[in-house]
Amino acid sequence: MKRLAPIQGRELIKILCNKFGFQAIRQKGSHVTITNGSIYVTVPLKEVRVGLLGVILRDCSIAREEFLKEV
């Protein structure tokens, strides 16, 4: 099984929006808030390290394996 690796925030937002049905609703400074209608998550535009990436995926209710298929 592949492991999570750090990813740029912009790339993470693209993946979440294009593959998992999220959409960006606002940006304040270097953070973008995305939603799928019921879940709201804030993603930094800088590099997202493995720990924060895991938290974001958990908040979005996305399994690691499912995310790694799309990367």
C-alpha positions as CSV (number, residue, x, y, z in Angstrom):
1,M,0.0,0.0,0.0
2,K,1.3,3.4,-0.9
3,R,1.8,5.9,1.9
4,L,0.6,9.5,2.1
5,A,3.1,12.1,1.0
6,P,3.2,15.8,1.4
7,I,1.2,17.7,-1.2
8,Q,0.8,21.3,-2.2
9,G,-2.5,22.8,-1.0
10,R,-3.5,23.9,-4.5
11,E,-3.1,20.4,-5.8
12,L,-5.1,19.0,-2.9
13,I,-7.9,21.4,-3.5
14,K,-8.0,20.4,-7.2
15,I,-8.2,16.7,-6.3
16,L,-11.0,17.3,-3.7
17,C,-13.0,19.5,-6.1
18,N,-12.6,17.4,-9.3
19,K,-12.8,13.9,-7.9
20,F,-14.7,14.1,-4.7
21,G,-17.4,16.7,-5.4
22,F,-16.2,19.6,-3.2
23,Q,-16.2,23.2,-4.3
24,A,-14.3,26.2,-3.1
25,I,-16.5,28.8,-1.5
26,R,-14.1,31.4,-0.2
27,Q,-10.5,32.3,0.4
28,K,-9.1,34.4,3.2
29,G,-5.4,35.0,2.9
30,S,-3.6,31.8,2.3
31,H,-6.5,29.5,3.3
32,V,-9.4,28.2,1.1
33,T,-12.6,26.9,2.5
34,I,-14.2,24.1,0.5
35,T,-17.6,22.3,0.9
36,N,-19.7,19.5,-0.5
37,G,-22.9,21.0,0.9
38,S,-22.7,19.5,4.4
39,I,-19.0,19.3,5.2
40,Y,-16.8,22.5,5.4
41,V,-13.0,22.1,5.4
42,T,-10.3,24.8,5.3
43,V,-7.2,23.9,3.3
44,P,-3.9,26.0,3.4
45,L,-2.4,26.9,0.1
46,K,1.1,26.0,1.3
47,E,2.5,22.5,1.5
48,V,0.2,20.2,3.4
49,R,2.2,17.6,5.4
50,V,1.2,14.1,6.1
51,G,-0.4,14.7,9.5
52,L,-2.6,17.6,8.4
53,L,-3.4,15.7,5.2
54,G,-4.7,12.8,7.3
55,V,-6.9,15.2,9.3
56,I,-8.3,16.8,6.2
57,L,-9.2,13.5,4.7
58,R,-10.8,12.3,7.9
59,D,-12.8,15.5,8.1
60,C,-13.9,15.0,4.5
61,S,-14.8,11.4,5.2
62,I,-12.4,10.1,2.5
63,A,-10.5,6.9,3.1
64,R,-6.7,7.1,2.6
65,E,-6.9,4.3,0.0
66,E,-9.6,6.1,-1.9
67,F,-7.5,9.3,-2.0
68,L,-4.4,7.5,-3.0
69,K,-6.2,6.0,-6.1
70,E,-6.9,9.6,-7.3
71,V,-3.4,11.0,-6.7
